[in-house]
Amino acid sequence: MSSMTDIVFLLLIFFMLTSTLVTTNALDLVLPKAKGKTDSNKSISVSINKDLQFFIDKKLVDETNLEQELLTAIGTQENKAIVLRAEEGVPIEKAVSVLDLANRNQIKVVLAVRPK
């Protein structure tokens, strides 16, 4: 029985040590809990691919007309929000231009990232 507890103890120490080495590259945040209901509004996504083409909900949009098309797509929604998806390799200036556009029009932006 004593040898069995030694083995279990060694396994416990092994898993405790290896679990500390496997950490994600994210901040350890305690997020607040919400008591309200979730919004059922359809989210509008703005996507930028590595060819620097802009899309609003899978619809190809010229960069110069992006603001007008986005305002048309949002319409008269009360809580204006978009999801920004930029493909890997897109220059940061393109994503920042969409953030500036949203800031000018008081639109909330959610950045979508793919976990590693």
C-alpha positions as CSV (number, residue, x, y, z in Angstrom):
1,M,0.0,0.0,0.0
2,S,2.9,2.3,0.8
3,S,4.4,1.9,-2.7
4,M,1.0,2.7,-4.3
5,T,0.7,6.0,-2.5
6,D,4.3,6.8,-3.5
7,I,3.4,6.3,-7.2
8,V,0.2,8.3,-6.9
9,F,2.1,11.1,-5.2
10,L,4.8,11.1,-7.9
11,L,2.2,11.2,-10.6
12,L,0.5,14.1,-8.9
13,I,3.7,16.1,-8.7
14,F,4.5,15.2,-12.4
15,F,1.1,16.5,-13.6
16,M,1.3,19.6,-11.4
17,L,4.7,20.5,-12.8
18,T,3.9,19.9,-16.4
19,S,0.6,21.8,-16.2
20,T,2.4,24.9,-15.3
21,L,4.6,24.7,-18.4
22,V,1.5,24.5,-20.7
23,T,0.1,28.1,-20.5
24,T,-1.7,30.0,-23.2
25,N,-0.6,33.4,-24.4
26,A,-3.6,35.2,-22.9
27,L,-4.1,37.3,-19.9
28,D,-5.6,35.7,-16.9
29,L,-8.7,37.9,-16.5
30,V,-11.7,37.4,-14.3
31,L,-14.6,38.4,-16.5
32,P,-17.8,39.9,-15.1
33,K,-20.9,37.9,-15.1
34,A,-24.0,39.4,-16.9
35,K,-27.5,39.1,-15.5
36,G,-29.3,40.4,-18.6
37,K,-30.3,38.6,-21.7
38,T,-28.1,38.5,-24.7
39,D,-28.7,40.7,-27.7
40,S,-30.4,38.9,-30.6
41,N,-29.2,41.5,-33.1
42,K,-27.5,40.1,-36.2
43,S,-23.8,41.1,-36.0
44,I,-22.3,42.7,-39.0
45,S,-18.8,41.5,-39.9
46,V,-16.1,43.5,-41.7
47,S,-13.4,41.2,-43.1
48,I,-10.1,42.1,-44.7
49,N,-8.2,39.4,-46.6
50,K,-4.6,39.3,-47.4
51,D,-5.3,40.7,-50.9
52,L,-6.5,43.8,-49.1
53,Q,-10.1,43.3,-50.2
54,F,-12.8,44.5,-47.8
55,F,-16.0,42.5,-47.2
56,I,-19.2,43.4,-45.3
57,D,-20.9,40.1,-44.5
58,K,-19.3,38.3,-47.5
59,K,-20.1,41.1,-49.8
60,L,-17.1,42.6,-51.6
61,V,-16.9,46.4,-50.9
62,D,-14.4,48.9,-52.3
63,E,-12.3,50.5,-49.6
64,T,-13.4,54.0,-50.6
65,N,-17.1,53.1,-50.2
66,L,-16.6,51.1,-47.0
67,E,-18.0,53.7,-44.6
68,Q,-21.1,54.3,-46.7
69,E,-21.8,50.6,-47.2
70,L,-21.2,49.9,-43.5
71,L,-23.7,52.7,-42.4
72,T,-26.2,51.3,-44.9
73,A,-25.8,47.7,-43.5
74,I,-26.1,48.9,-39.9
75,G,-29.1,51.0,-40.7
76,T,-31.0,52.2,-37.6
77,Q,-29.8,49.6,-35.1
78,E,-29.8,50.9,-31.6
79,N,-26.6,49.2,-30.4
80,K,-24.3,49.6,-33.3
81,A,-21.5,47.0,-33.4
82,I,-19.4,45.3,-35.9
83,V,-17.0,42.3,-35.8
84,L,-13.6,43.1,-37.4
85,R,-11.8,40.1,-39.0
86,A,-8.4,40.7,-40.5
87,E,-6.5,37.9,-42.1
88,E,-2.9,37.2,-41.0
89,G,-0.5,39.3,-43.0
90,V,-2.9,42.3,-43.4
91,P,-1.1,45.6,-42.7
92,I,-2.2,47.0,-39.4
93,E,-3.0,50.3,-41.1
94,K,-5.9,48.7,-42.8
95,A,-7.4,47.4,-39.6
96,V,-6.8,50.8,-37.9
97,S,-8.6,52.6,-40.7
98,V,-11.7,50.4,-40.0
99,L,-11.4,51.2,-36.3
100,D,-11.2,54.9,-37.1
101,L,-14.2,54.7,-39.3
102,A,-16.2,52.9,-36.6
103,N,-15.0,55.5,-34.0
104,R,-16.2,58.4,-36.2
105,N,-19.6,56.9,-36.4
106,Q,-19.9,55.7,-32.8
107,I,-19.9,52.0,-33.7
108,K,-18.5,49.4,-31.3
109,V,-15.9,47.1,-32.7
110,V,-15.2,43.5,-31.6
111,L,-11.9,42.1,-32.9
112,A,-12.1,38.5,-34.0
113,V,-9.0,36.4,-33.6
114,R,-8.2,32.8,-34.1
115,P,-6.9,31.0,-31.1
116,K,-3.5,29.3,-31.5
